[in-house]
Amino acid sequence: MFFRLFHDLERRYLKTETLGLVCHYLETEEYPPHVIERALDESVQLGCKGRLQVGPDLFGIVLEALWEEAGLPLAGREWAFPAEQSARWTC
């Protein structure tokens, strides 16, 4: 069983349906976890910039774009949320 906590910013800028989709992808392993995490980071940044909640459709577009880019090295990219930050939701 996979255990993932959602950061406060993820809960603020991602719709509940989007968080459910993230849990689904993490459980079924349809995409590598590092690609899902990057999609989460990018989606939260989009939500922050646009002051909106990202829905499942937009998250899916971001995820697909990152999946196509996954062949590129990920070195040097920073994660938006360090793992040691607190969060409250779980899948």
Rosetta silent file (secondary structure, phi, psi, omega in degrees, C-alpha in Angstrom):
SEQUENCE: MFFRLFHDLERRYLKTETLGLVCHYLETEEYPPHVIERALDESVQLGCKGRLQVGPDLFGIVLEALWEEAGLPLAGREWAFPAEQSARWTC
SCORE:     score description
SCORE:     0.000 S_00000001
   1 L     0.000  133.483 -178.696    0.000    0.000    0.000 S_00000001
   2 L   -89.957  139.357  179.815    1.318    3.415   -0.995 S_00000001
   3 L  -121.652  121.465 -178.323    1.246    6.253    1.534 S_00000001
   4 L  -138.600  125.561  175.884    1.391    9.871    0.301 S_00000001
   5 E   -93.290  139.535  176.833    0.678   13.039    2.256 S_00000001
   6 E   -95.301  130.642  178.283   -0.674   16.063    0.417 S_00000001
   7 E   -69.353  156.547  179.290    0.920   19.410    1.195 S_00000001
   8 H   -56.201  -40.693  179.419   -1.299   22.341    2.178 S_00000001
   9 H   -67.499  -33.594  176.070   -0.583   24.075   -1.144 S_00000001
  10 H   -64.672  -41.331  179.559   -1.533   20.926   -3.056 S_00000001
  11 H   -68.707  -31.482 -178.888   -4.854   20.863   -1.231 S_00000001
  12 H   -75.356  -41.943 -170.953   -5.404   24.557   -1.909 S_00000001
  13 H  -103.650    0.038  175.991   -4.582   24.628   -5.625 S_00000001
  14 E  -119.698  134.119  178.206   -5.710   21.164   -6.762 S_00000001
  15 L   -65.522  156.801  179.142   -9.346   20.100   -6.864 S_00000001
  16 H   -57.275  -38.817  178.584  -10.407   17.102   -4.816 S_00000001
  17 H   -62.953  -35.502  178.585  -10.988   15.159   -8.040 S_00000001
  18 H   -67.485  -42.717  178.408   -7.409   15.905   -9.083 S_00000001
  19 H   -63.274  -37.078  175.588   -6.044   14.610   -5.795 S_00000001
  20 H   -64.044  -38.975  177.366   -8.105   11.455   -6.281 S_00000001
  21 H   -64.644  -40.567  177.167   -6.615   11.048   -9.754 S_00000001
  22 H   -59.538  -46.448  178.236   -3.122   11.435   -8.297 S_00000001
  23 H   -59.377  -42.220  178.832   -3.875    8.688   -5.776 S_00000001
  24 H   -59.275  -48.181 -179.116   -5.161    6.480   -8.588 S_00000001
  25 H   -64.700  -36.494  178.861   -1.985    6.974  -10.643 S_00000001
  26 H   -68.888  -38.139 -179.383    0.238    6.321   -7.633 S_00000001
  27 H   -72.386  -40.317 -176.975   -1.626    3.137   -6.735 S_00000001
  28 H   -86.189  -12.289  179.547   -1.791    1.736  -10.270 S_00000001
  29 L    57.322   36.883  176.716    1.759    2.851  -11.150 S_00000001
  30 L   -67.258  -29.745  177.384    0.627    3.964  -14.627 S_00000001
  31 L  -128.256  151.077  176.371    3.328    6.644  -14.466 S_00000001
  32 L   -62.339  145.204 -177.871    6.625    6.655  -12.549 S_00000001
  33 H   -56.795  -36.245 -178.589    6.308    8.373   -9.156 S_00000001
  34 H   -67.535  -29.543  177.507    8.894   11.036  -10.017 S_00000001
  35 H   -72.974  -40.128  178.034    6.842   12.092  -13.065 S_00000001
  36 H   -63.923  -43.100  179.470    3.670   12.310  -10.958 S_00000001
  37 H   -63.063  -41.142  177.218    5.480   14.380   -8.335 S_00000001
  38 H   -64.839  -39.179  177.894    6.765   16.783  -10.992 S_00000001
  39 H   -64.204  -38.320  175.306    3.246   17.056  -12.418 S_00000001
  40 H   -61.194  -48.103 -179.959    1.973   17.890   -8.935 S_00000001
  41 H   -58.911  -47.846 -178.803    4.638   20.581   -8.541 S_00000001
  42 H   -64.732  -39.154 -179.639    3.900   22.089  -11.959 S_00000001
  43 H   -67.052  -39.587  177.503    0.144   22.011  -11.380 S_00000001
  44 H   -65.566  -40.093  177.584    0.460   23.759   -8.025 S_00000001
  45 H   -62.922  -41.036  175.588    2.635   26.426   -9.632 S_00000001
  46 H   -61.082  -43.299  179.212   -0.021   26.915  -12.331 S_00000001
  47 H   -62.962  -41.920  178.851   -2.675   27.186   -9.651 S_00000001
  48 H   -63.149  -46.366 -176.680   -0.637   29.732   -7.684 S_00000001
  49 H   -67.528  -38.057 -178.311    0.044   31.889  -10.732 S_00000001
  50 H   -94.070   -3.487 -177.296   -3.541   31.778  -11.972 S_00000001
  51 L    50.945   52.321 -179.354   -5.126   31.806   -8.504 S_00000001
  52 L  -142.828  168.375  174.251   -7.293   28.859   -9.431 S_00000001
  53 L   -97.376  129.715 -178.220   -7.788   25.224   -8.585 S_00000001
  54 E   -81.076  127.266  178.977   -6.351   22.830  -11.140 S_00000001
  55 L   -89.765  173.821 -178.708   -8.822   20.217  -12.310 S_00000001
  56 H   -60.244  -34.640 -178.972   -8.150   16.670  -13.485 S_00000001
  57 H   -64.413  -48.277  179.703   -8.144   17.661  -17.168 S_00000001
  58 H   -66.359  -39.710  177.197   -5.382   20.244  -16.784 S_00000001
  59 H   -60.683  -41.414  178.752   -3.428   17.938  -14.485 S_00000001
  60 H   -61.807  -38.374  177.990   -3.661   15.197  -17.125 S_00000001
  61 H   -65.042  -44.315  178.454   -2.278   17.558  -19.765 S_00000001
  62 H   -62.569  -44.617 -179.189    0.645   18.494  -17.507 S_00000001
  63 H   -61.987  -44.669  179.014    1.287   14.839  -16.673 S_00000001
  64 H   -62.880  -41.659  179.192    1.274   13.783  -20.331 S_00000001
  65 H   -63.187  -41.435  178.873    3.666   16.603  -21.274 S_00000001
  66 H   -70.458  -33.266  177.928    6.071   15.600  -18.505 S_00000001
  67 H   -63.834  -41.684  177.806    5.758   11.928  -19.460 S_00000001
  68 H   -65.806  -30.226 -179.179    6.830   12.754  -23.008 S_00000001
  69 H   -85.828   -7.626 -171.044    9.743   14.737  -21.572 S_00000001
  70 L   -59.060  -20.611  178.686   10.687   11.957  -19.116 S_00000001
  71 L   -69.558  -16.922  179.264   13.538   10.750  -21.311 S_00000001
  72 L   -79.675  148.912  178.741   15.454   13.915  -20.453 S_00000001
  73 L   -64.479  141.207 -178.556   17.681   13.910  -17.364 S_00000001
  74 L   -94.742   -0.535 -177.591   15.993   15.292  -14.271 S_00000001
  75 L   -61.095  142.487  177.216   19.254   16.399  -12.610 S_00000001
  76 L    87.343   -6.322  178.503   19.389   19.993  -11.498 S_00000001
  77 L   -93.355  137.261 -178.943   15.643   20.416  -11.152 S_00000001
  78 L   -98.032  143.433  175.758   14.344   21.384   -7.759 S_00000001
  79 L   -81.408  143.866 -177.502   11.189   19.989   -6.244 S_00000001
  80 L   -70.122  -30.713 -175.736    8.657   22.609   -5.193 S_00000001
  81 L  -129.963  110.876  176.456    7.939   20.944   -1.838 S_00000001
  82 L   -61.752  149.178 -175.622   10.620   19.241    0.244 S_00000001
  83 L   -63.451  -25.566 -176.051    9.514   15.937    1.754 S_00000001
  84 L   -78.773   -7.050  177.674   10.046   17.181    5.318 S_00000001
  85 L   -71.469  149.500 -176.663    7.262   19.791    5.045 S_00000001
  86 L   -80.007  151.069  176.215    4.064   18.934    6.835 S_00000001
  87 E  -146.398  168.220 -173.839    0.877   17.883    5.111 S_00000001
  88 E  -123.125  -22.346 -176.117   -2.488   16.615    6.296 S_00000001
  89 E   -96.356  152.999  174.264   -4.162   14.468    3.647 S_00000001
  90 E  -130.425  156.510  174.030   -3.387   10.912    2.726 S_00000001
  91 L   -78.412    0.000    0.000   -4.371    8.733   -0.193 S_00000001
